[in-house]
């Protein structure tokens, strides 16, 4: 049984709409990844500043963590974000 032109047009329109929706979702994901990379870079710089300054001006540790523990935790967060974004951790250092 052959499809009618109306059925073909409806299928093409549905496929086109699905493509447009996918393109929009991909573009949103790209923007979010770019934002997260920028934020990750900023956080990485702050960690380096804290490491160089021995804790920073007015920087306080929460929950009684030692500076080494906090540094390890933050570096772990940065490495996790880098991994999720598909960027090697060295790229942001």
N, C-alpha and C positions, 0 to 999 in steps of 0.2 A: 504494500500500500504506500503510495507516494505522498509526501508531505505537500501541503498546499503552500502557495506563496505567503499567505497570511501566517501560517505556522512558522515558516522560515524567518519571516520578518520579526515575529514575536521572539523566537529563539535568539536571533541576532541582537535584538534590543536587550534581552535579558543578559546575554553574554557581555554586551557593551556596558551595561549598568554594573555588572559584577566587576568588570575590569576597572571602571572608574572608581568604584568603592575600594577595591584593593589598592589602586594607585594612591588614593587619599590616605588610607591607613598607613601605607609605606612612607609617604611624605611626613605624616605626623610622627611616625617612629624615628625617622631620620632627624627631625627637629629635636625630639626628646633626647636622642643619643648625643647630638651635638651639645645640647644644654648640659647633659650629665658629664660629658668630657670636659667641658669648660669648668664646671663646678669641681670635678675631680682634680683638674690642674690647679685650681685655686687652693683647694684643700692640701694638695701635695706641697705647694709653696709654703703654706702656713706651717705644715709639719716641719719642713726644712728650717724655717725661721725659728720655730720653737726649739728644734734640736741645736741650732747654732747659738741661740741665746740662752740655753739652759732653762727653758721654761717660759720665757717671755715676760713682758711687763704686765703685772697684774693678772697673770694667768693662774687660775686655781684648778687644782685637781679635784674631781668629784669622787665621792665614795671612798676616800682615803687611798686611792690608787697611787702606787709609786710612779715616778715619771717614766721609768723603763716599761712598766706594764701598760701605761697609757699610750706610749709611743708604739709599742708592739701592737696594741689593739687598733690604733689609727692606721698603721701601716698595713695591717690585715684587712681593714675596710677598703683601703685604697687598692690593694692587690685584688680583692674580690670584685670591686667595681671594674677595674681594668680587665679582668678575666671575662666578666659579663659583657663588656663592650667589645671584646675581641682584640684588645690592645695589650701588648706585653707590658708588664709592670715597669720595665726599664724605660719605656718610651716617655713616661711622664716625669721621670727624674731629671 
